[in-house]
Amino acid sequence: MNKQGKGVALVTGASSGIGEATADRLTLAGYTVFGTSRRPAPSGRSFEMLPLDVTRDESVQACVEAVIRQAGRIDLLVNNAGFGVAPAGAEESSVEQAQAIFDTNFMGIVRMTRAAVPHMRQQSSGRIINIGSVLGFLPMPYMALYSATKHAVAGYSEALDHELRTLGVRVSVVEPAYINTSFDSNLMKPDTPLDVYREVRTSVERRVKEVLVGADGPEVVAEMVLKAALADRPKIRYAPGLASRMRWLRRFAPASVLDAGVRKDLRLEAH
């Protein structure tokens, strides 16, 4: 532990957006923070940046070993690295593209977890917080593959928490809704676009951009990550901001009402 008693945190994908806001917030709270990026550039950040490509086993191992070498331990792992996907029909993405999405958004978390957990087990303590999405529990048309990765993150997190809690390690997933960051400026486009989806694809993308303008900033997620990290009895799932209301609707609203609401919000034809 460091002198503030919070410990050492490793935050993936910390060059901007949710990852950067989370790393800043954890630093302010007293953690010794290591952020990561594929190509970290020198900067005046309040935390150290390390190179990391979550799709490569050797890069993941080297990153975790660097933290252990410098700090001696990892008390908190925040798995945030990932990329977004532009709205599109599910059949507009090839199998290869689907595999690439899963390799980063889900398998990246698996790789980081496998590298960090042995150290947490050895010290009999640790927290893993995975950044999921409201799409991990709520359907969104034309975001099928991205939603699938976030469902996988949620299921993995819940199962993993059951496995590790008796070893002193707890796992949570934070599932935000729309967050206004630059994350959405470089979305992966479908690699096999079809004319039949062109109009609706454009319409849904326009609607998403409209909603993002008035969405919460990444600080909302950062605060929730800190809350989960410091909780004596952490919950498995956290839904910050608008996501908390959406989770309530998912749990209590009739399926037909929820179905109609999703289509209305995205301005899709009712069927």
N, C-alpha and C positions, 0 to 999 in steps of 0.2 A: 504494500500500500504506500501511497505517497503521503506527504505530510498533512494533506487535508483529509486523508482517510477515505477518499473515493476510489482510488486505484487507477488502473491503466485501461484505456479504451482504444479499440481499433475500429475505425469507421470506414467502410468501403464506399467508393464513389463519392469522395468528399471534395471534389474540385468545384462544385456548384450545387445549387438547389437544396434539396432536403439533406443530403450528406454534409454539405458545407455548414448549413444552419445547425445541424445536430452536433457536428464537431465543435463549432464555436460555443454552443450552449453547454456541452459537457466540459469544455475547458473552463468556462466561466464558473461552473459548479464545482470545480476542483479536481477534475480528472486530468491525468496525463494522457493526452490524446495523440494518436497517430492516425492521420487520414491517408487515403489512397486514391490514386488515379492511374490510368494507363500510362500517361506521360506527365508526371507532376512537374510543374514549372516553379522556379524560385519565386517566392512571394513573401509578403509581410504578414502571413497568416499567424494566428495565435497557436497553431499546432503544427507538428512536423508532418510532411507529406512523404509517402513511400510509393514506389512504382508497384503496380499490381494489375494483372490481367486475370480476371476470375475464370476465364475459359481455359487457362493453362495450369496444369498441376504443379509444374516446377515454379511458376511465378507465385502461386498461392503459398507453397511451402517456403519459398525464399522470403516472402513478406512476413509470414508469421514468425519465422526464425529471426528475422531482423528485429522485430518487436521484443521477442524473448531475450535476444542478445543485449539490447539496449536497456530494457526496463525490467527484465527478469520474470515477467508474468503477464497474463492477459485476464483482466477482471470482467471486461465487457466487450462483446463483439456485436457491432451493429452492421448487419448485412443490408446494405442499401444499393450497391452497384447493380445497374440494370439499364435497359433502354425501353423506350416506348414504341408503340406500333401505330401507324396512322389507321384510321377507320377504313375497313375494307371487308368484302365478303370473305368468309373463311376459305373458300375454294380459290381465292385469288393469290394465296401464298403457296408456294411449292412445299413439298415435304422437307427439302433442304432448308428452306427459310424457317419453317416451323421448328426444325431441329436447332437452328441457330438461336432462335428466340428462347427456347428452353435451355440451351447450353449456358446462356448468360443469366437469365432471370431466375432459373431454378437450380440448375446444376452448379452455378457459381456459388450459391448458398451452401449446397451440399459439400463442395470442395472446401470452402472456408470453415465450415463446421467440423469436418473431419480433421482439418489441420489444427484447429484451436482447442477442440474438446479434450484431447489427451493432456494438455497443459492445465486445463481447468480441473480435470479429474485429479491430477497430481496434487493440486493445491486445495482440493475439496471445496471449491467455490467458483462461481462464475455466472454471468448472465449472457444470454444470446438474445438479441432483439432483431427480428427479421422485418424489413419494410415490405409489407404486402400492399393491398389495395382494396377498396370497397368492391372492386370487381372480383375479389376472392370469395365473396358471399352473395353478390348481386349480379344478375345477368346484364350484359350490355350488347345489343346487336351490333354486328360489324366490328367487334373487338374480341372475337372468339378465342384466338390463339393467346393474346395477352391475358385475357380472363383465365384461360386454362393454366397459364404459368402461376397466376396469383392464387388460384384454387389449390394448386400443388404446394405452394409456399405455406398456405394456411394449414393444410393437412399434415404436411411434414413437421411444421412447428408444434402442432398439438400433440402428435405422436412422440416427438422428440422430448417434449417437456415431461411426459410420463416416464420416459426411459431414464432421464438424467436427474430428476429431482431427488432421488434417493442418494445421489452422488454429490449433492451440494450445488448442482447447476440447474438454473431455471431458464426456460425459453418462452418468449412472448412474440406475438406478431402484431405490428401496428398497421392498421388498414385505413389510410386516409381516402377521402373522395377527391374531387378536383382540387389541385394545388397549383397556384400560379407561380411557375418557375420556367426557366429556359429549357427544362426537360422536354417540353413539347415542341421545341423549335427544330429538332432534328429527329423526327420520327421515321422509323423504317417504313418505307412504302412497299406495297405488295409487288412481288416480282413476276406475277402472271396476271396482270389486270385484265378484266373482262368488260366489254361494253355494257352488258346487262346490269352491272352494278355502278356504272359511272355516275349516274345522276344521284342515287341515294348515297353513294360514297362521298360525293362533294357536299351534299346537304348535311350529313351527319358531322363531317369535319368542320363545316361552318358553325354548326350548333355548338360543338365542343369548344371551339375558339371563343364563342360568345360567352359561354359559362365561365371559362377560365379568366376572363377579364375581371370579374367580380369575386373570384375565388380567394380563399385564405392563402396566406403566404406560407413558406416552408417552416417558419418559426412555430406554427401550430403543431406540426409533426415533431419538431425538435423538443418541444415542451413535453409532449406525450412520451417520447422516448426516455427523457430524463425521469419522468414519473414512474415509468415501468422499471427503469434501472434501479431506482432507489426504494421501490416498494418492498416492505417486509414480506408481504404475501402477494407477489405479482399475479395478475390475471394472465391468462393465456392470450386473450385477444383484446386489443384496444382500438377504439374507433374515434379519432379526433374530429372535432368540428362537425361539419355537415354529415360525416359518415356515421356518427352516433344515431342521428335521426333515421338515416337510411337503414341501419341495422335493425332499429326498432320496427320499421315498416316490414322488413324482410321477415321478422319473427312473428309479428302479430297481424299484419294485413292479409286479407284473403288473397289467394294466388291470382285470382282474376283481376282484383283491384291493382295489385302490384304490376301485373302484366300490362294492363292498360296505362298505368302511370309511366312505365318505362317507355312505351311507344309514344305517349303524348309528349314527354319531356324531350325526346329526340325528334319530334315532329314527323313520326312515321305514320303511315296509314293504319287505321285501326282494323284489325281482322279478328 
